[in-house]
Structures are given as C-alpha cells and as structure tokens.
Amino acid sequence: MANIVMEIIPIIFIFIIGYIFKKVGILKTEDGNILLKIIFYFSLPALIIYSIPKVKLSAEMMLLPLVAIWIVLITFFVSFFISKKLRLENKSLGTFLVGSMIMEISFTLPFIITTFGTEGAARMVLFDIGNTIMAFSFVYFIACRYGKNNNSKILIKKIIFSPPLLASLFAIVLNIINLQLPKIIDNTANMVGSLTIPLMIFSLGIYFNPNLKKILPTFSTVFVRMFIGLISGFILIKIFGFDGLDKIVVLIGAAAPVCYNTLTFSSLEELDKEFAANAISFSILIAFLLIPALLILLK
C-alpha cells in the first residue's frame, strides 16, 4: 500500500501546481485549452504508437479490448436513459454522455504496475485499446453531435481523421505484423508520449474548480462512469469467464474515473467545459479511495 501512495504523490503535486498557477494568475483557464489540443493532436498519438506495439498478445488477452468496448456501450445506454430525466441543454448533455462512457485508464496504471508489474501493465494497455478506439470514434461522434460541429459530413471527416484513432489503428497493425519502428522514431514517440499524463493532470489542475453547480448531473456522471461501469465489469467477467489477473484488470479499468478526454472533447467541440472539469474533479477524488480499495479486496 505504501508503494501505491508513493506512485500517486507526483500526480497530486502536478495537479496542485496547475491549480496554483491558475490561482496566482500565471495561467488562465484558456491556456488549458491549448494544452488539451497538444495532447489530442501530438502527445497522445505518440504515446499510443510507442506503447501498443510492445504488448505481447495472446488469444485470451485479445478479448480484453472487446470487454472495454462493451463497458463503453453499456454505460452509454444507461447514461442516455438517465439523461432524459436530467433535462440538460445540448452542450451539457453532450458532456454528460461523453463523461459517463470513457475510462481514464492512465489513472489506474500506476496502481496496476505497482501491484502486478509488467504483466498487469500489458493487460491494462490492451484493455485500453478498446476504450481508446471507442473514445475516438463513437464517443467523439457524440461530442461532435452535441457540439459545434453537428453537420454529418464534418462529423465523419473529424472521426476518420482523429489523430488518436489513426495512431491506434497504426499501432495495432505494427503489433500484428511484429514490425519495430526505427529506434530514433521509437525514442521520439516515447519522449513525446511521456508528456501526455503530466499535461493531462496539469491541465486538469488549471480547470479544477469543484462547486455545487449542476450537482445532480455531476454525480450522475460519476455514478454511471465508475459504479455502473464496475457492475458492468462484474457481469462481463462472468460472461467471458475471466479469472486471475485478467479479472482484476477488467474490474479496475471498469471502475476508472471520468476520462480527461471528456475535457479535451468539451474544449474541442465547445461543450460544457466547467461541467466536464467538475465531473472529472469529483471522480478523481473518489478514485483515490476506490481503486486502492478494489486492489486490496481483489488481491
């Protein structure tokens, strides 16, 4: 447990620094938009291209992305049903649906690596392939649909040319054909990709401003993403017959907090960024308690 705490302390420090920079006037909320665009178009694709080809695939592990896809779909149908009761305006509705679906797997990785090492990390990265593909196709479609670009031709173009989705497909092909990138390109992708999580956490610190506005929609988002997600994970591990480490990875991933990309998509498509930051903020606070507790119970 001490190792897990040591892993999350740097995350907390980066988050606090981002928050302080905004409070003292060094940065403004608008500066967070620039960081999110850097993540979406540059560092996240690099991280995907670097990490996915290095996962050693097996027949059993190939089911993990499929389970992640099902979790996203289940939470979508639940959140869509709940949204009818909340009566949100379009921009907030888009944020609610997006936030309810995609999992912030990067938050869970330090816990998994500390507890299970590279075996756990490999499975979690593979699980995240399904989450990533859904995030930058179906979920991004939802963000565009409720945002500024609701023209069908623009939607299709933005989805097809989404940099993280293209990077995911390219990386999977590299893995399947067992092709290694030239060392200089691989090292560059590693260097650029390593910026993703610090930039995400720093930008969240800039946006962090938990308040009691839209409190019911905020906690509805967190409830669907983390607790309905966790219940979905329990059901799916029974259906697919997962056990051992695969079971633990699915459950930890399913209980992951609201994804930082909720803020990214809200910024890119001019959805409700304040609502997105609020949902992420509260879910992170809950996840700091829930994820370690699940690991202790499951192990």
C-alpha positions in Angstrom: 0.0 0.0 0.0 2.9 2.3 0.7 4.2 1.8 -2.9 0.8 2.8 -4.3 0.8 6.0 -2.2 4.3 6.9 -3.4 3.1 6.4 -7.0 0.2 8.9 -6.7 2.1 11.6 -4.8 3.7 13.0 -8.0 0.3 13.0 -9.7 -1.1 15.1 -6.8 1.9 17.5 -6.9 1.4 18.2 -10.7 -2.3 18.7 -10.2 -1.7 21.2 -7.3 0.9 23.1 -9.3 -1.5 23.5 -12.2 -4.2 24.8 -9.8 -1.8 27.2 -8.1 -0.6 28.6 -11.4 -4.2 29.5 -12.3 -4.9 31.0 -8.9 -1.9 33.3 -8.8 -2.5 34.4 -12.4 0.4 32.8 -14.2 -2.0 30.9 -16.4 -5.6 31.3 -17.3 -8.3 28.8 -17.9 -8.0 29.4 -21.7 -4.4 28.2 -21.5 -5.7 24.8 -20.5 -7.4 24.6 -24.0 -4.0 24.9 -25.7 -2.6 22.1 -23.5 -5.5 19.8 -24.3 -5.1 20.4 -28.1 -1.4 19.5 -27.7 -2.4 16.2 -26.0 -5.1 15.4 -28.6 -3.0 16.1 -31.8 0.5 15.4 -30.6 1.4 13.6 -27.3 -1.4 11.1 -27.1 -0.9 9.7 -30.6 2.8 9.4 -29.8 2.1 7.5 -26.6 -0.2 5.1 -28.4 2.3 4.4 -31.2 5.0 3.8 -28.6 3.2 1.5 -26.2 0.7 -0.7 -28.1 3.3 -2.4 -30.4 5.2 -3.5 -27.3 2.3 -5.5 -25.8 2.8 -9.3 -26.3 -0.6 -10.5 -27.4 -2.2 -13.9 -26.6 -5.5 -15.4 -27.6 -7.0 -14.8 -24.1 -5.8 -11.2 -23.9 -7.4 -10.4 -27.3 -10.8 -10.4 -25.5 -9.8 -7.5 -23.3 -10.4 -4.8 -25.8 -13.8 -6.3 -26.6 -14.8 -6.2 -23.0 -13.8 -2.5 -22.8 -16.0 -1.8 -25.8 -18.9 -3.4 -24.2 -18.4 -1.4 -21.0 -18.5 1.8 -23.0 -21.7 0.7 -24.8 -23.5 -0.3 -21.6 -22.7 2.9 -19.8 -23.9 4.8 -22.9 -27.3 3.2 -22.8 -27.6 3.8 -19.0 -26.5 7.4 -19.3 -28.8 8.1 -22.3 -31.7 6.8 -20.2 -30.7 8.9 -17.2 -30.3 12.0 -19.4 -34.0 12.0 -20.2 -34.6 12.7 -16.5 -32.0 15.5 -16.2 -33.3 17.7 -19.0 -29.9 19.3 -19.8 -29.2 21.7 -22.6 -27.3 20.3 -25.6 -23.8 21.3 -24.6 -24.2 19.9 -21.0 -25.9 16.8 -22.3 -23.0 16.1 -24.7 -20.6 16.4 -21.8 -22.7 14.2 -19.6 -22.8 11.4 -22.2 -19.1 11.6 -23.0 -18.1 11.7 -19.4 -20.2 8.7 -18.5 -18.6 6.5 -21.1 -14.8 6.7 -21.5 -12.5 5.4 -18.8 -9.4 7.2 -17.6 -7.1 4.1 -17.8 -3.9 6.2 -17.3 -5.1 6.9 -13.7 -5.2 3.2 -13.0 -1.8 2.3 -14.5 0.4 3.4 -11.5 -1.7 1.2 -9.2 -1.6 -1.8 -11.6 2.2 -1.5 -12.3 3.0 -1.2 -8.6 0.9 -4.2 -7.7 1.4 -6.6 -10.7 4.3 -5.3 -12.6 4.7 -5.6 -16.4 2.2 -8.4 -16.7 -0.6 -6.2 -15.3 0.6 -3.2 -17.3 0.5 -5.2 -20.6 -3.1 -6.3 -20.0 -4.3 -2.9 -18.9 -2.8 -1.3 -22.1 -4.5 -3.9 -24.2 -7.8 -3.3 -22.4 -7.3 0.4 -23.1 -7.2 -0.3 -26.9 -10.9 -1.0 -26.9 -11.5 2.1 -24.7 -9.3 4.2 -27.0 -11.0 3.0 -30.2 -14.4 3.8 -28.8 -13.3 7.1 -27.3 -12.0 8.5 -30.6 -14.8 7.1 -32.8 -18.2 6.6 -31.2 -17.7 8.8 -28.1 -16.1 11.6 -30.2 -19.0 11.3 -32.6 -21.3 12.0 -29.6 -19.2 15.0 -28.6 -19.3 16.4 -32.2 -23.1 15.7 -32.4 -23.9 17.9 -29.4 -21.1 20.4 -30.0 -20.3 23.0 -32.6 -19.8 20.5 -35.5 -23.1 18.7 -35.9 -23.0 18.6 -39.7 -22.9 14.9 -40.7 -20.1 15.3 -43.3 -17.9 17.2 -40.8 -18.6 14.6 -38.2 -17.5 11.7 -40.4 -14.4 13.6 -41.5 -13.4 14.5 -38.0 -13.8 10.9 -36.8 -11.9 9.3 -39.7 -9.0 11.7 -39.3 -8.9 11.7 -35.5 -5.2 11.5 -34.7 -5.5 9.2 -31.7 -7.8 6.8 -33.6 -5.4 6.7 -36.6 -2.5 6.2 -34.2 -4.4 3.3 -32.5 -5.0 1.5 -35.8 -1.4 2.0 -37.0 0.0 0.7 -33.7 -2.2 -2.4 -33.8 -1.0 -3.2 -37.3 2.6 -2.8 -36.2 1.9 -5.2 -33.3 0.2 -7.8 -35.6 3.0 -7.8 -38.2 5.6 -7.6 -35.5 7.3 -4.6 -37.1 9.5 -2.4 -35.0 9.9 1.3 -35.7 13.4 2.7 -36.3 15.0 3.4 -32.9 15.1 7.2 -33.4 11.4 7.3 -34.2 10.6 5.0 -31.3 12.6 7.1 -28.9 11.0 10.3 -30.1 7.5 8.7 -29.7 8.5 7.7 -26.1 9.7 11.2 -25.3 6.6 12.9 -26.7 4.2 10.4 -25.4 5.6 10.7 -21.9 4.2 14.2 -21.8 0.6 13.0 -22.0 -0.2 12.2 -18.4 1.7 15.2 -16.9 0.0 17.5 -19.4 -3.4 16.0 -18.7 -3.0 16.3 -14.9 -1.6 19.8 -15.2 -4.5 21.0 -17.4 -6.9 19.4 -15.0 -5.3 21.5 -12.2 -5.9 24.6 -14.3 -9.5 23.7 -14.8 -10.1 22.4 -11.3 -12.9 24.2 -9.6 -15.3 21.8 -7.9 -18.5 23.5 -7.0 -22.2 22.7 -6.3 -23.4 23.8 -9.7 -25.2 21.1 -11.6 -24.5 18.8 -8.7 -27.1 16.2 -9.8 -25.7 15.9 -13.3 -22.1 15.9 -12.0 -22.7 13.0 -9.6 -24.9 11.2 -12.1 -21.9 11.3 -14.5 -19.6 9.9 -11.8 -22.1 7.3 -10.7 -22.6 5.9 -14.3 -18.9 6.0 -15.2 -17.5 4.4 -12.0 -20.2 2.4 -10.4 -22.4 1.3 -13.3 -19.0 0.7 -15.1 -17.9 -1.6 -12.2 -21.2 -3.5 -12.2 -20.8 -4.0 -16.0 -17.3 -5.3 -15.4 -18.6 -7.9 -12.9 -21.2 -9.1 -15.4 -18.8 -9.3 -18.3 -16.1 -11.2 -16.4 -18.8 -13.9 -15.7 -19.9 -14.0 -19.4 -16.3 -14.2 -20.7 -15.1 -16.5 -17.9 -12.2 -14.2 -16.9 -10.2 -15.1 -13.8 -7.0 -14.1 -12.1 -5.1 -11.1 -13.4 -7.4 -10.6 -16.4 -10.4 -10.4 -14.0 -8.6 -7.8 -11.8 -7.6 -5.7 -14.8 -11.2 -5.6 -16.2 -12.7 -4.6 -12.8 -10.1 -1.9 -12.1 -10.4 -0.5 -15.6 -14.2 -0.6 -15.4 -14.1 1.5 -12.2 -11.7 4.1 -13.6 -12.7 7.8 -13.1 -14.2 10.1 -15.7 -11.6 10.4 -18.5 -9.6 13.6 -19.1 -10.6 13.4 -22.7 -14.1 14.5 -21.5 -12.4 17.9 -21.0 -10.5 17.6 -24.3 -13.6 16.9 -26.3 -15.5 19.6 -24.4 -12.8 22.1 -25.3 -12.5 21.0 -28.9 -16.3 20.9 -29.6 -17.3 23.8 -27.3 -19.3 21.7 -24.9 -19.7 22.5 -21.2 -16.1 22.6 -20.0 -16.9 23.7 -16.5 -19.3 20.7 -16.1 -16.6 18.4 -17.5 -13.9 19.7 -15.1 -16.3 19.3 -12.2 -17.2 15.7 -13.1 -13.5 14.8 -13.5 -12.5 16.5 -10.3 -15.1 14.7 -8.1 -14.4 11.3 -9.8 -10.7 11.6 -9.2 -11.3 12.3 -5.5 -13.4 9.2 -5.3 -11.0 7.1 -7.4 -8.1 7.8 -5.0 -10.2 5.8 -2.5 -12.0 3.3 -4.7 -9.1 2.0 -6.8 -6.7 1.1 -3.9 -9.7 -0.5 -2.0 -10.6 -2.7 -5.0 -7.0 -3.8 -5.4 -6.8 -4.8 -1.8 -10.1 -6.7 -2.0 -9.4 -8.4 -5.3 -5.8 -9.4 -4.5 
